[in-house]
Amino acid sequence: MATGSNNAHILSNCDPASWSEVDQLLLDQMTEQSRDTSCLNAAEWPLRRYGRFMPGALGTASGSWKVLESNEESGFLVLSIVVSGHFFISRGKEVLEGFSLIGASQWLKVVRKADCMLVGSKLKSKHRMFRIQFTGDSKTEAEEHCHNCMQKLAEYIPIQVSDAIRQELHQSHSLLLTDESQLKETEQNVPLQDTVVNVSPTHGTMSVSELAQCVLIPDNQLPLAYQKSTWSAEDLSSFIHLCLLDQHFPAFVEEVEKQLKKFIDG
């Protein structure tokens, strides 16, 4: 993704990846004070670019790209891994990626190349892939940020640095490119500036206030990325039952609802 590099751009399909309204609350607090993470015990790394590929017709390599640059005007891109094991990529108050790393080794693959990271996932028949580039005061520092992030991810999932795995991820997402030279040509032709993509709310990203509305208003539909729960119905039932035994839990739920309403009001 750096100038003159074959890593200049980022791919992604849309696919469910979920987290709860409590996680959303934590992320909003984290983006409000992105440099003060002590209260959340979160690890953070600054990003230069993030992007995803919105596929066209099934079985073709056509589609629309969306590449986001980190800047003061639009918001700085930040990758965060919270102590709870949740992975987030945000730009200002906008959530671009969010999922739990607990048990993710069954469906998530991560590959590193220099200061870039390629992430691919498969849940049931759904595929997703996105790519990010880290930033720093120098190329060396950017690569160090990427290395440190990979070490943190290695606590949850296997990490590989391999062009073979990278190629496997591309093929699994039906990007029908016959060889590596075609892949490089495709990546080099993606513009560096933000690309305008018309994405419906059910497939794209949403602001914190929009997500809060979906949580509080039953008729509002969550984006597909937030519809998949990492908790089984049985585990969730047991967890809620345990929470209800805590005399402070009802007040906590009420406080969460108040905070969600504040997000909606802006």
Helices and strands as residue ranges (DSSP letters): H 21-32, E 43-55, E 63-69, E 77-81, E 86-91, E 94-100, G 104-106, E 108-113, E 116-123, E 126-134, H 139-153, E 159-160, H 163-172, H 180-188, H 208-216, G 224-226, H 233-244, H 249-265
